[in-house]
């Protein structure tokens, strides 16, 4: 089953949800703030995505900035980064759309259209 993780108040997430609904793509909805991804989920999704782990960080978010992660991430191991991401859904780039064989991080309509 597809999983759609987003923050409902985020305008980009709202656009992604509309895209999925307009294209009749089924998914389980998760509010990333209330039900953040677990360590094991993130580890699996990062591997499946084939993206660098830093792509999973919400670099424009307040929590990212408050923790000064732009400088701290360079000194962290991948395991430490995944553990940190799993502590707060607001650190995670959103929306996330997970299928059996794909992980889409962030929303770009053209990219989602091509991959889905």
C-alpha positions in Angstrom: 0.0 0.0 0.0 1.2 3.5 -0.8 1.9 5.9 2.1 1.6 9.6 1.9 3.2 11.6 4.7 2.6 15.3 4.9 1.9 18.2 7.2 -1.7 19.2 6.4 -1.0 22.9 6.8 1.8 22.9 4.3 0.7 24.3 0.9 3.1 22.1 -1.0 1.7 19.0 0.8 -1.8 20.2 -0.2 -0.8 20.4 -3.8 0.7 16.9 -3.6 -2.5 15.5 -2.0 -4.6 17.2 -4.8 -2.3 15.6 -7.4 -2.8 12.1 -5.9 -6.5 12.6 -5.5 -7.0 14.0 -9.0 -5.1 11.0 -10.4 -7.0 8.5 -8.3 -3.9 7.2 -6.6 -4.7 5.3 -3.4 -2.7 5.9 -0.3 -2.7 5.7 3.5 -2.5 9.3 4.9 -0.1 10.1 7.8 0.3 13.5 9.4 4.1 13.7 9.7 3.9 15.9 12.8 1.6 13.6 14.7 3.0 10.3 13.4 6.6 10.9 12.4 8.6 8.2 10.5 10.4 5.7 12.7 14.1 4.9 12.5 13.4 1.7 10.7 11.1 3.3 8.2 13.5 6.0 7.4 16.4 3.6 7.0 14.4 1.6 4.5 13.1 4.6 2.6 16.5 6.2 2.3 17.9 3.0 0.9 15.0 2.6 -1.5 15.1 6.2 -2.7 18.8 6.0 -3.6 19.0 9.7 -2.5 21.6 11.1 -0.1 20.3 11.2 3.4 20.6 15.0 3.5 17.7 15.1 0.9 15.4 13.9 3.7 16.0 17.0 5.9 13.5 19.9 5.8 16.2 22.5 5.4 13.7 25.4 5.3 12.0 24.3 8.5 12.2 26.1 11.8 13.4 23.1 13.8 16.3 22.5 11.3 17.3 26.2 11.7 16.9 26.2 15.5 19.1 23.2 15.8 21.7 24.8 13.5 21.8 21.6 11.4 23.3 23.2 8.4 26.7 23.0 10.1 26.1 20.0 12.5 25.1 17.5 9.8 28.6 17.4 8.3 29.9 16.0 11.6 27.2 13.3 12.0 27.2 9.7 10.8 24.3 8.5 8.7 23.0 6.5 11.6 23.0 9.6 13.8 21.1 11.6 11.1 18.5 8.9 10.8 18.0 8.8 14.5 17.7 12.6 14.6 15.1 12.5 11.7 13.1 9.9 13.6 12.7 12.2 16.6 10.7 14.9 15.0 8.5 14.7 11.8 9.1 18.5 11.2 12.7 17.7 10.5 11.7 15.5 7.6 11.3 16.9 4.1 7.7 16.7 3.0 5.7 15.4 1.5 6.9 11.9 1.3 5.2 9.4 -1.0 6.2 5.7 -0.6 5.3 2.9 -2.9 6.6 -0.7 -3.0 9.5 0.4 -5.1 9.7 4.2 -5.0 10.2 7.0 -2.5 9.4 10.5 -3.6 10.8 13.3 -1.4 9.3 16.7 -1.7 6.8 17.6 -4.4 7.5 18.5 -8.0 4.4 17.7 -10.2 6.5 16.9 -13.3 8.7 14.5 -11.4 5.7 12.8 -9.6 3.9 12.5 -12.9 6.8 10.8 -14.6 7.4 8.4 -11.7 3.8 7.6 -10.9 
